[in-house]
Amino acid sequence: MTNISKIYLIFFMIFSCSSEEQQVQKDIQKLLDQCVLAVTTKDIDLYMQGIPDDFVIKDENGNYITKKMQREYALRDWAIIDTTLSNNYVVDSLRVYGDSAMVFTSQKWKRIMFQKDGVTTDTVLTAQTHREVWKKRKSVWINYKIDELGGDIFVNGQKYNP
């Protein structure tokens, strides 16, 4: 094989990997967009469609949340949300390993939430980053694990420190 042939082969391998990762990113982003729609419209059935039975979230405190718990928590949390103003959940970067992908995402979610009195509202913005493990099952990418990497919360424009 000539040096020129080797260069073309290397270029082809880099380009095809890049193209594959671009397609995976597009596929996963479409699913994140579906999640955003489910959260914005509070459609629990649509939300749960994207969660496998053996799904586990490890939160920033090291606690594990199962699929059943996630459904309960979502409904509980949605009950105190009056309106979602915006929700931007994007793939920042990823690396594909066969039928698995390590995906780094960021989310900015702005919503109007009820205070404890159930009447007064606050505008809350959460900016969070995640490390996610996605697996391809039956030609569909499924999010299997989320590690929250941290972020900020703002209430009525002021940084909230719990």
Secondary structure, 3 states (H helix, E strand, C coil): CCHHHHHHHHHHHHHHHHHHHHHHHHHHHHHHHHHHHHHHHCCHHHHHHCCCCCCEEECCCCCEEEHHHHHHHHHHHHHCEEEEEEEEEEEEEEEEECCEEEEEEEEEEEEEEECCCCCCEEEEEEEEEEEEEEEEECCEEEEEEEEEEEEEEEECCEEECC
